[in-house]
Amino acid sequence: MSDGAMDKLKGKGKEAVGKLTGDHRKEAEGKTDQAKGGAKDTADGLGERAKGVKDSLRRDDDAT
């Protein structure tokens, strides 16, 4: 499981606990953790795409 997925899961748990207990701060922390997890997933995806582009360009250079 990726770091982003772990943060999302942890955030969902905090948000649920916050809603159940009426703790608005805990609920907000959960939403923040989920957003952080989404950002990590996006950053990981961009890194992989950049690596793919780099590899593709390298192959094109080798072919000429």
All heavy atoms as TSV, in Angstrom:
chain	resi	resn	atom	element	x	y	z
A	1	MET	N	N	0.851	-1.176	0.000
A	1	MET	CA	C	0.000	0.000	0.000
A	1	MET	C	C	0.895	1.237	0.000
A	1	MET	O	O	1.854	1.314	0.747
A	1	MET	CB	C	-0.895	-0.051	1.240
A	1	MET	CG	C	-1.945	1.019	1.264
A	1	MET	SD	S	-3.080	0.863	2.661
A	1	MET	CE	C	-4.381	-0.058	1.898
A	2	SER	N	N	0.558	2.201	-0.840
A	2	SER	CA	C	1.370	3.407	-0.960
A	2	SER	C	C	1.175	4.334	0.241
A	2	SER	O	O	0.204	4.207	0.992
A	2	SER	CB	C	1.002	4.150	-2.247
A	2	SER	OG	O	-0.288	4.730	-2.129
A	3	ASP	N	N	2.118	5.270	0.380
A	3	ASP	CA	C	2.006	6.251	1.465
A	3	ASP	C	C	0.721	7.061	1.335
A	3	ASP	O	O	0.058	7.361	2.328
A	3	ASP	CB	C	3.196	7.212	1.448
A	3	ASP	CG	C	4.466	6.584	1.982
A	3	ASP	OD1	O	4.382	5.526	2.635
A	3	ASP	OD2	O	5.544	7.153	1.741
A	4	GLY	N	N	0.381	7.405	0.094
A	4	GLY	CA	C	-0.833	8.176	-0.133
A	4	GLY	C	C	-2.075	7.415	0.294
A	4	GLY	O	O	-2.977	7.972	0.922
A	5	ALA	N	N	-2.124	6.147	-0.040
A	5	ALA	CA	C	-3.276	5.321	0.329
A	5	ALA	C	C	-3.373	5.175	1.848
A	5	ALA	O	O	-4.478	5.171	2.408
A	5	ALA	CB	C	-3.184	3.953	-0.331
A	6	MET	N	N	-2.232	5.056	2.495
A	6	MET	CA	C	-2.231	4.947	3.958
A	6	MET	C	C	-2.766	6.233	4.589
A	6	MET	O	O	-3.544	6.180	5.546
A	6	MET	CB	C	-0.811	4.659	4.477
A	6	MET	CG	C	-0.321	3.264	4.165
A	6	MET	SD	S	-1.261	1.990	4.993
A	6	MET	CE	C	-0.701	2.230	6.665
A	7	ASP	N	N	-2.339	7.377	4.067
A	7	ASP	CA	C	-2.823	8.656	4.595
A	7	ASP	C	C	-4.327	8.804	4.382
A	7	ASP	O	O	-5.043	9.300	5.266
A	7	ASP	CB	C	-2.092	9.830	3.938
A	7	ASP	CG	C	-0.687	10.025	4.481
A	7	ASP	OD1	O	-0.416	9.611	5.624
A	7	ASP	OD2	O	0.153	10.600	3.759
A	8	LYS	N	N	-4.814	8.372	3.217
A	8	LYS	CA	C	-6.251	8.442	2.956
A	8	LYS	C	C	-7.024	7.572	3.940
A	8	LYS	O	O	-8.042	7.997	4.489
A	8	LYS	CB	C	-6.558	7.994	1.531
A	8	LYS	CG	C	-6.166	8.989	0.468
A	8	LYS	CD	C	-6.552	8.417	-0.893
A	8	LYS	CE	C	-6.031	9.225	-2.028
A	8	LYS	NZ	N	-6.385	8.610	-3.330
A	9	LEU	N	N	-6.534	6.368	4.151
A	9	LEU	CA	C	-7.201	5.445	5.078
A	9	LEU	C	C	-7.199	5.992	6.505
A	9	LEU	O	O	-8.228	5.987	7.196
A	9	LEU	CB	C	-6.518	4.080	5.028
A	9	LEU	CG	C	-7.149	2.959	5.829
A	9	LEU	CD1	C	-8.569	2.686	5.356
A	9	LEU	CD2	C	-6.308	1.699	5.698
A	10	LYS	N	N	-6.055	6.488	6.929
A	10	LYS	CA	C	-5.942	7.077	8.271
A	10	LYS	C	C	-6.886	8.276	8.395
A	10	LYS	O	O	-7.567	8.451	9.407
A	10	LYS	CB	C	-4.495	7.509	8.510
A	10	LYS	CG	C	-4.242	8.168	9.849
A	10	LYS	CD	C	-2.771	8.478	10.068
A	10	LYS	CE	C	-2.348	9.637	9.222
A	10	LYS	NZ	N	-1.001	10.139	9.519
A	11	GLY	N	N	-6.946	9.081	7.339
A	11	GLY	CA	C	-7.819	10.248	7.345
A	11	GLY	C	C	-9.281	9.877	7.432
A	11	GLY	O	O	-10.053	10.525	8.146
A	12	LYS	N	N	-9.685	8.840	6.703
A	12	LYS	CA	C	-11.081	8.399	6.767
A	12	LYS	C	C	-11.435	7.949	8.183
A	12	LYS	O	O	-12.526	8.227	8.670
A	12	LYS	CB	C	-11.330	7.270	5.772
A	12	LYS	CG	C	-11.449	7.749	4.335
A	12	LYS	CD	C	-11.852	6.610	3.428
A	12	LYS	CE	C	-11.881	7.046	1.987
A	12	LYS	NZ	N	-13.076	7.784	1.633
A	13	GLY	N	N	-10.493	7.264	8.830
A	13	GLY	CA	C	-10.719	6.831	10.204
A	13	GLY	C	C	-10.872	8.003	11.154
A	13	GLY	O	O	-11.801	8.039	11.974
A	14	LYS	N	N	-9.977	8.980	11.037
A	14	LYS	CA	C	-10.055	10.158	11.907
A	14	LYS	C	C	-11.343	10.928	11.668
A	14	LYS	O	O	-11.984	11.395	12.610
A	14	LYS	CB	C	-8.867	11.098	11.640
A	14	LYS	CG	C	-7.587	10.693	12.282
A	14	LYS	CD	C	-6.533	11.773	12.043
A	14	LYS	CE	C	-5.209	11.422	12.632
A	14	LYS	NZ	N	-4.210	12.486	12.370
A	15	GLU	N	N	-11.703	11.073	10.405
A	15	GLU	CA	C	-12.930	11.807	10.088
A	15	GLU	C	C	-14.148	11.101	10.690
A	15	GLU	O	O	-15.019	11.746	11.287
A	15	GLU	CB	C	-13.091	11.932	8.572
A	15	GLU	CG	C	-14.300	12.752	8.167
A	15	GLU	CD	C	-14.465	12.884	6.668
A	15	GLU	OE1	O	-13.671	12.296	5.901
A	15	GLU	OE2	O	-15.408	13.583	6.270
A	16	ALA	N	N	-14.200	9.776	10.576
A	16	ALA	CA	C	-15.319	9.014	11.124
A	16	ALA	C	C	-15.388	9.147	12.645
A	16	ALA	O	O	-16.470	9.354	13.211
A	16	ALA	CB	C	-15.191	7.544	10.734
A	17	VAL	N	N	-14.238	9.038	13.300
A	17	VAL	CA	C	-14.209	9.182	14.762
A	17	VAL	C	C	-14.655	10.590	15.151
A	17	VAL	O	O	-15.432	10.770	16.101
A	17	VAL	CB	C	-12.795	8.869	15.316
A	17	VAL	CG1	C	-12.671	9.297	16.766
A	17	VAL	CG2	C	-12.486	7.390	15.167
A	18	GLY	N	N	-14.170	11.573	14.419
A	18	GLY	CA	C	-14.566	12.955	14.708
A	18	GLY	C	C	-16.057	13.167	14.571
A	18	GLY	O	O	-16.682	13.840	15.396
A	19	LYS	N	N	-16.655	12.586	13.517
A	19	LYS	CA	C	-18.100	12.728	13.324
A	19	LYS	C	C	-18.874	12.041	14.447
A	19	LYS	O	O	-19.858	12.574	14.947
A	19	LYS	CB	C	-18.516	12.141	11.974
A	19	LYS	CG	C	-18.190	13.035	10.804
A	19	LYS	CD	C	-18.663	12.425	9.484
A	19	LYS	CE	C	-18.347	13.351	8.338
A	19	LYS	NZ	N	-18.803	12.800	7.039
A	20	LEU	N	N	-18.417	10.836	14.814
A	20	LEU	CA	C	-19.113	10.076	15.862
A	20	LEU	C	C	-19.047	10.766	17.219
A	20	LEU	O	O	-20.001	10.713	18.000
A	20	LEU	CB	C	-18.528	8.670	15.986
A	20	LEU	CG	C	-18.897	7.694	14.883
A	20	LEU	CD1	C	-18.087	6.404	15.019
A	20	LEU	CD2	C	-20.390	7.377	14.937
A	21	THR	N	N	-17.915	11.379	17.519
A	21	THR	CA	C	-17.727	11.984	18.839
A	21	THR	C	C	-18.064	13.474	18.862
A	21	THR	O	O	-18.038	14.090	19.927
A	21	THR	CB	C	-16.268	11.798	19.310
A	21	THR	OG1	O	-15.391	12.445	18.384
A	21	THR	CG2	C	-15.921	10.331	19.429
A	22	GLY	N	N	-18.344	14.054	17.697
A	22	GLY	CA	C	-18.620	15.484	17.640
A	22	GLY	C	C	-17.364	16.327	17.734
A	22	GLY	O	O	-17.441	17.528	17.991
A	23	ASP	N	N	-16.206	15.713	17.511
A	23	ASP	CA	C	-14.922	16.419	17.580
A	23	ASP	C	C	-14.602	16.992	16.198
A	23	ASP	O	O	-14.088	16.310	15.317
A	23	ASP	CB	C	-13.827	15.440	18.025
A	23	ASP	CG	C	-12.482	16.101	18.263
A	23	ASP	OD1	O	-12.289	17.257	17.823
A	23	ASP	OD2	O	-11.614	15.448	18.885
A	24	HIS	N	N	-14.942	18.277	16.022
A	24	HIS	CA	C	-14.754	18.915	14.711
A	24	HIS	C	C	-13.287	19.011	14.323
A	24	HIS	O	O	-12.948	18.941	13.136
A	24	HIS	CB	C	-15.403	20.298	14.706
A	24	HIS	CG	C	-16.883	20.252	14.943
A	24	HIS	ND1	N	-17.767	19.734	14.025
A	24	HIS	CD2	C	-17.627	20.640	16.003
A	24	HIS	CE1	C	-18.992	19.804	14.508
A	24	HIS	NE2	N	-18.941	20.356	15.717
A	25	ARG	N	N	-12.432	19.152	15.303
A	25	ARG	CA	C	-10.999	19.234	15.018
A	25	ARG	C	C	-10.480	17.902	14.457
A	25	ARG	O	O	-9.735	17.866	13.484
A	25	ARG	CB	C	-10.231	19.620	16.272
A	25	ARG	CG	C	-8.760	19.817	16.027
A	25	ARG	CD	C	-8.043	20.242	17.309
A	25	ARG	NE	N	-6.649	20.448	17.027
A	25	ARG	CZ	C	-5.971	21.495	17.428
A	25	ARG	NH1	N	-6.543	22.435	18.139
A	25	ARG	NH2	N	-4.692	21.610	17.133
A	26	LYS	N	N	-10.883	16.797	15.068
A	26	LYS	CA	C	-10.470	15.466	14.613
A	26	LYS	C	C	-11.031	15.213	13.202
A	26	LYS	O	O	-10.357	14.656	12.350
A	26	LYS	CB	C	-10.964	14.390	15.581
A	26	LYS	CG	C	-10.547	12.984	15.253
A	26	LYS	CD	C	-9.069	12.733	15.385
A	26	LYS	CE	C	-8.642	12.736	16.829
A	26	LYS	NZ	N	-7.206	12.509	17.022
A	27	GLU	N	N	-12.256	15.630	12.976
A	27	GLU	CA	C	-12.877	15.480	11.660
A	27	GLU	C	C	-12.084	16.258	10.600
A	27	GLU	O	O	-11.817	15.753	9.511
A	27	GLU	CB	C	-14.318	15.979	11.721
A	27	GLU	CG	C	-15.122	15.713	10.489
A	27	GLU	CD	C	-16.576	16.156	10.642
A	27	GLU	OE1	O	-17.039	16.396	11.781
A	27	GLU	OE2	O	-17.246	16.258	9.609
A	28	ALA	N	N	-11.685	17.483	10.943
A	28	ALA	CA	C	-10.899	18.304	10.018
A	28	ALA	C	C	-9.521	17.689	9.773
A	28	ALA	O	O	-9.012	17.717	8.644
A	28	ALA	CB	C	-10.759	19.722	10.573
A	29	GLU	N	N	-8.910	17.136	10.824
A	29	GLU	CA	C	-7.616	16.455	10.656
A	29	GLU	C	C	-7.754	15.294	9.675
A	29	GLU	O	O	-6.872	15.061	8.842
A	29	GLU	CB	C	-7.114	15.906	11.997
A	29	GLU	CG	C	-6.530	16.926	12.932
A	29	GLU	CD	C	-6.095	16.294	14.253
A	29	GLU	OE1	O	-5.896	15.065	14.307
A	29	GLU	OE2	O	-5.949	17.048	15.237
A	30	GLY	N	N	-8.851	14.571	9.774
A	30	GLY	CA	C	-9.092	13.456	8.874
A	30	GLY	C	C	-9.195	13.903	7.427
A	30	GLY	O	O	-8.606	13.304	6.525
A	31	LYS	N	N	-9.916	14.979	7.211
A	31	LYS	CA	C	-10.049	15.513	5.849
A	31	LYS	C	C	-8.701	16.002	5.322
A	31	LYS	O	O	-8.381	15.810	4.147
A	31	LYS	CB	C	-11.077	16.637	5.829
A	31	LYS	CG	C	-12.490	16.130	6.015
A	31	LYS	CD	C	-13.492	17.257	6.002
A	31	LYS	CE	C	-14.898	16.724	6.203
A	31	LYS	NZ	N	-15.909	17.771	6.171
A	32	THR	N	N	-7.913	16.594	6.203
A	32	THR	CA	C	-6.578	17.058	5.812
A	32	THR	C	C	-5.678	15.881	5.450
A	32	THR	O	O	-4.966	15.925	4.447
A	32	THR	CB	C	-5.940	17.880	6.951
A	32	THR	OG1	O	-6.782	19.001	7.239
A	32	THR	CG2	C	-4.558	18.366	6.577
A	33	ASP	N	N	-5.730	14.821	6.243
A	33	ASP	CA	C	-4.932	13.619	5.945
A	33	ASP	C	C	-5.333	13.011	4.606
A	33	ASP	O	O	-4.483	12.565	3.837
A	33	ASP	CB	C	-5.077	12.575	7.055
A	33	ASP	CG	C	-4.312	12.929	8.318
A	33	ASP	OD1	O	-3.446	13.830	8.260
A	33	ASP	OD2	O	-4.573	12.307	9.367
A	34	GLN	N	N	-6.631	12.999	4.322
A	34	GLN	CA	C	-7.088	12.457	3.050
A	34	GLN	C	C	-6.576	13.299	1.880
A	34	GLN	O	O	-6.145	12.752	0.859
A	34	GLN	CB	C	-8.617	12.394	3.008
A	34	GLN	CG	C	-9.194	11.339	3.932
A	34	GLN	CD	C	-10.692	11.348	3.934
A	34	GLN	OE1	O	-11.299	11.084	2.915
A	34	GLN	NE2	N	-11.286	11.667	5.079
A	35	ALA	N	N	-6.600	14.611	2.033
A	35	ALA	CA	C	-6.092	15.492	0.981
A	35	ALA	C	C	-4.587	15.291	0.793
A	35	ALA	O	O	-4.082	15.272	-0.338
A	35	ALA	CB	C	-6.397	16.949	1.314
A	36	LYS	N	N	-3.882	15.132	1.903
A	36	LYS	CA	C	-2.442	14.881	1.833
A	36	LYS	C	C	-2.165	13.575	1.097
A	36	LYS	O	O	-1.254	13.501	0.270
A	36	LYS	CB	C	-1.861	14.834	3.250
A	36	LYS	CG	C	-0.349	14.699	3.295
A	36	LYS	CD	C	0.188	14.883	4.719
A	36	LYS	CE	C	-0.018	13.653	5.543
A	36	LYS	NZ	N	0.682	13.693	6.842
A	37	GLY	N	N	-2.950	12.563	1.361
A	37	GLY	CA	C	-2.801	11.278	0.682
A	37	GLY	C	C	-3.045	11.411	-0.814
A	37	GLY	O	O	-2.321	10.829	-1.622
A	38	GLY	N	N	-4.050	12.174	-1.179
A	38	GLY	CA	C	-4.332	12.406	-2.599
A	38	GLY	C	C	-3.196	13.127	-3.289
A	38	GLY	O	O	-2.834	12.804	-4.421
A	39	ALA	N	N	-2.617	14.102	-2.587
A	39	ALA	CA	C	-1.488	14.835	-3.158
A	39	ALA	C	C	-0.277	13.921	-3.350
A	39	ALA	O	O	0.421	14.001	-4.369
A	39	ALA	CB	C	-1.122	16.015	-2.254
A	40	LYS	N	N	-0.034	13.041	-2.391
A	40	LYS	CA	C	1.082	12.097	-2.524
A	40	LYS	C	C	0.868	11.163	-3.704
A	40	LYS	O	O	1.800	10.897	-4.468
A	40	LYS	CB	C	1.249	11.267	-1.252
A	40	LYS	CG	C	1.922	11.993	-0.126
A	40	LYS	CD	C	2.087	11.068	1.077
A	40	LYS	CE	C	2.739	11.742	2.239
A	40	LYS	NZ	N	2.876	10.838	3.395
A	41	ASP	N	N	-0.367	10.673	-3.864
A	41	ASP	CA	C	-0.669	9.794	-4.989
A	41	ASP	C	C	-0.461	10.511	-6.319
A	41	ASP	O	O	0.090	9.950	-7.265
A	41	ASP	CB	C	-2.111	9.273	-4.912
A	41	ASP	CG	C	-2.287	8.185	-3.871
A	41	ASP	OD1	O	-1.275	7.605	-3.417
A	41	ASP	OD2	O	-3.447	7.906	-3.514
A	42	THR	N	N	-0.889	11.762	-6.378
A	42	THR	CA	C	-0.719	12.554	-7.596
A	42	THR	C	C	0.758	12.762	-7.893
A	42	THR	O	O	1.197	12.602	-9.035
A	42	THR	CB	C	-1.433	13.910	-7.465
A	42	THR	OG1	O	-2.825	13.674	-7.262
A	42	THR	CG2	C	-1.240	14.756	-8.700
A	43	ALA	N	N	1.529	13.100	-6.869
A	43	ALA	CA	C	2.967	13.319	-7.065
A	43	ALA	C	C	3.656	12.042	-7.524
A	43	ALA	O	O	4.510	12.078	-8.416
A	43	ALA	CB	C	3.596	13.826	-5.772
A	44	ASP	N	N	3.279	10.909	-6.939
A	44	ASP	CA	C	3.862	9.629	-7.359
A	44	ASP	C	C	3.524	9.343	-8.812
A	44	ASP	O	O	4.364	8.882	-9.574
A	44	ASP	CB	C	3.354	8.488	-6.474
A	44	ASP	CG	C	3.931	8.511	-5.071
A	44	ASP	OD1	O	4.935	9.232	-4.848
A	44	ASP	OD2	O	3.368	7.820	-4.194
A	45	GLY	N	N	2.289	9.617	-9.196
A	45	GLY	CA	C	1.858	9.391	-10.570
A	45	GLY	C	C	2.613	10.263	-11.553
A	45	GLY	O	O	3.006	9.815	-12.631
A	46	LEU	N	N	2.831	11.518	-11.173
A	46	LEU	CA	C	3.575	12.424	-12.054
A	46	LEU	C	C	5.021	11.969	-12.212
A	46	LEU	O	O	5.589	12.053	-13.299
A	46	LEU	CB	C	3.525	13.861	-11.512
A	46	LEU	CG	C	2.185	14.557	-11.600
A	46	LEU	CD1	C	2.249	15.916	-10.907
A	46	LEU	CD2	C	1.765	14.733	-13.043
A	47	GLY	N	N	5.600	11.491	-11.124
A	47	GLY	CA	C	6.974	10.994	-11.184
A	47	GLY	C	C	7.095	9.808	-12.121
A	47	GLY	O	O	8.037	9.710	-12.912
A	48	GLU	N	N	6.130	8.905	-12.053
A	48	GLU	CA	C	6.136	7.736	-12.934
A	48	GLU	C	C	5.950	8.148	-14.386
A	48	GLU	O	O	6.588	7.609	-15.285
A	48	GLU	CB	C	5.043	6.746	-12.521
A	48	GLU	CG	C	5.334	6.030	-11.225
A	48	GLU	CD	C	6.584	5.162	-11.312
A	48	GLU	OE1	O	6.767	4.458	-12.328
A	48	GLU	OE2	O	7.379	5.203	-10.358
A	49	ARG	N	N	5.063	9.110	-14.634
A	49	ARG	CA	C	4.839	9.577	-16.009
A	49	ARG	C	C	6.089	10.249	-16.556
A	49	ARG	O	O	6.445	10.043	-17.717
A	49	ARG	CB	C	3.660	10.534	-16.056
A	49	ARG	CG	C	2.341	9.804	-15.852
A	49	ARG	CD	C	1.162	10.716	-15.814
A	49	ARG	NE	N	0.963	11.379	-17.090
A	49	ARG	CZ	C	0.119	12.374	-17.276
A	49	ARG	NH1	N	-0.597	12.819	-16.268
A	49	ARG	NH2	N	-0.026	12.924	-18.457
A	50	ALA	N	N	6.760	11.038	-15.728
A	50	ALA	CA	C	7.984	11.704	-16.173
A	50	ALA	C	C	9.055	10.671	-16.504
A	50	ALA	O	O	9.775	10.810	-17.499
A	50	ALA	CB	C	8.487	12.666	-15.100
A	51	LYS	N	N	9.139	9.635	-15.700
A	51	LYS	CA	C	10.114	8.575	-15.962
A	51	LYS	C	C	9.796	7.880	-17.287
A	51	LYS	O	O	10.687	7.576	-18.075
A	51	LYS	CB	C	10.098	7.557	-14.818
A	51	LYS	CG	C	11.114	6.464	-14.966
A	51	LYS	CD	C	11.067	5.496	-13.791
A	51	LYS	CE	C	12.054	4.374	-14.000
A	51	LYS	NZ	N	11.957	3.370	-12.954
A	52	GLY	N	N	8.509	7.662	-17.550
A	52	GLY	CA	C	8.100	7.032	-18.795
A	52	GLY	C	C	8.444	7.882	-20.003
A	52	GLY	O	O	8.908	7.371	-21.024
A	53	VAL	N	N	8.242	9.187	-19.887
A	53	VAL	CA	C	8.591	10.100	-20.979
A	53	VAL	C	C	10.099	10.083	-21.207
A	53	VAL	O	O	10.568	10.010	-22.347
A	53	VAL	CB	C	8.093	11.528	-20.681
A	53	VAL	CG1	C	8.685	12.530	-21.655
A	53	VAL	CG2	C	6.569	11.578	-20.705
A	54	LYS	N	N	10.850	10.109	-20.136
A	54	LYS	CA	C	12.307	10.086	-20.243
A	54	LYS	C	C	12.772	8.810	-20.944
A	54	LYS	O	O	13.613	8.860	-21.845
A	54	LYS	CB	C	12.927	10.176	-18.843
A	54	LYS	CG	C	14.428	10.148	-18.824
A	54	LYS	CD	C	14.917	10.206	-17.380
A	54	LYS	CE	C	16.385	9.912	-17.288
A	54	LYS	NZ	N	16.828	9.801	-15.906
A	55	ASP	N	N	12.215	7.669	-20.541
A	55	ASP	CA	C	12.574	6.396	-21.167
A	55	ASP	C	C	12.191	6.382	-22.642
A	55	ASP	O	O	12.934	5.890	-23.487
A	55	ASP	CB	C	11.915	5.226	-20.444
A	55	ASP	CG	C	12.474	4.992	-19.053
A	55	ASP	OD1	O	13.573	5.518	-18.753
A	55	ASP	OD2	O	11.807	4.298	-18.264
A	56	SER	N	N	11.031	6.933	-22.954
A	56	SER	CA	C	10.565	6.985	-24.334
A	56	SER	C	C	11.497	7.843	-25.183
A	56	SER	O	O	11.850	7.472	-26.309
A	56	SER	CB	C	9.151	7.547	-24.387
A	56	SER	OG	O	8.706	7.668	-25.710
A	57	LEU	N	N	11.896	8.977	-24.651
A	57	LEU	CA	C	12.814	9.855	-25.387
A	57	LEU	C	C	14.166	9.190	-25.573
A	57	LEU	O	O	14.792	9.321	-26.631
A	57	LEU	CB	C	12.972	11.192	-24.663
A	57	LEU	CG	C	11.737	12.079	-24.647
A	57	LEU	CD1	C	11.983	13.289	-23.752
A	57	LEU	CD2	C	11.361	12.512	-26.048
A	58	ARG	N	N	14.611	8.465	-24.579
A	58	ARG	CA	C	15.887	7.769	-24.666
A	58	ARG	C	C	15.834	6.717	-25.783
A	58	ARG	O	O	16.767	6.584	-26.567
A	58	ARG	CB	C	16.241	7.119	-23.336
A	58	ARG	CG	C	17.598	6.440	-23.364
A	58	ARG	CD	C	18.066	5.989	-22.003
A	58	ARG	NE	N	18.375	7.165	-21.196
A	58	ARG	CZ	C	18.138	7.256	-19.891
A	58	ARG	NH1	N	17.609	6.261	-19.225
A	58	ARG	NH2	N	18.450	8.335	-19.231
A	59	ARG	N	N	14.730	5.991	-25.881
A	59	ARG	CA	C	14.565	4.981	-26.938
A	59	ARG	C	C	14.550	5.632	-28.314
A	59	ARG	O	O	15.104	5.091	-29.258
A	59	ARG	CB	C	13.285	4.172	-26.722
A	59	ARG	CG	C	13.484	3.028	-25.739
A	59	ARG	CD	C	12.238	2.199	-25.623
A	59	ARG	NE	N	11.544	2.754	-24.458
A	59	ARG	CZ	C	10.241	2.893	-24.312
A	59	ARG	NH1	N	9.437	2.490	-25.251
A	59	ARG	NH2	N	9.728	3.412	-23.240
A	60	ASP	N	N	13.907	6.797	-28.420
A	60	ASP	CA	C	13.872	7.500	-29.705
A	60	ASP	C	C	15.271	7.934	-30.112
A	60	ASP	O	O	15.617	7.872	-31.291
A	60	ASP	CB	C	12.951	8.716	-29.633
A	60	ASP	CG	C	11.480	8.338	-29.566
A	60	ASP	OD1	O	11.159	7.165	-29.838
A	60	ASP	OD2	O	10.655	9.218	-29.246
A	61	ASP	N	N	16.077	8.365	-29.173
A	61	ASP	CA	C	17.450	8.780	-29.463
A	61	ASP	C	C	18.296	7.579	-29.906
A	61	ASP	O	O	19.138	7.690	-30.793
A	61	ASP	CB	C	18.123	9.431	-28.238
A	61	ASP	CG	C	17.595	10.830	-27.988
A	61	ASP	OD1	O	16.960	11.414	-28.899
A	61	ASP	OD2	O	17.812	11.354	-26.870
A	62	ASP	N	N	18.062	6.430	-29.298
A	62	ASP	CA	C	18.809	5.222	-29.645
A	62	ASP	C	C	18.464	4.735	-31.042
A	62	ASP	O	O	19.285	4.124	-31.720
A	62	ASP	CB	C	18.534	4.110	-28.625
A	62	ASP	CG	C	19.118	4.411	-27.245
A	62	ASP	OD1	O	19.984	5.312	-27.161
A	62	ASP	OD2	O	18.678	3.779	-26.261
A	63	ALA	N	N	17.232	4.989	-31.496
A	63	ALA	CA	C	16.789	4.505	-32.797
A	63	ALA	C	C	17.384	5.313	-33.942
A	63	ALA	O	O	17.451	4.831	-35.070
A	63	ALA	CB	C	15.260	4.556	-32.875
A	64	THR	N	N	17.824	6.529	-33.679
A	64	THR	CA	C	18.361	7.364	-34.769
A	64	THR	C	C	19.855	7.270	-34.861
A	64	THR	O	O	20.558	6.769	-34.124
A	64	THR	CB	C	17.969	8.851	-34.570
A	64	THR	OG1	O	18.420	9.303	-33.310
A	64	THR	CG2	C	16.483	9.003	-34.730
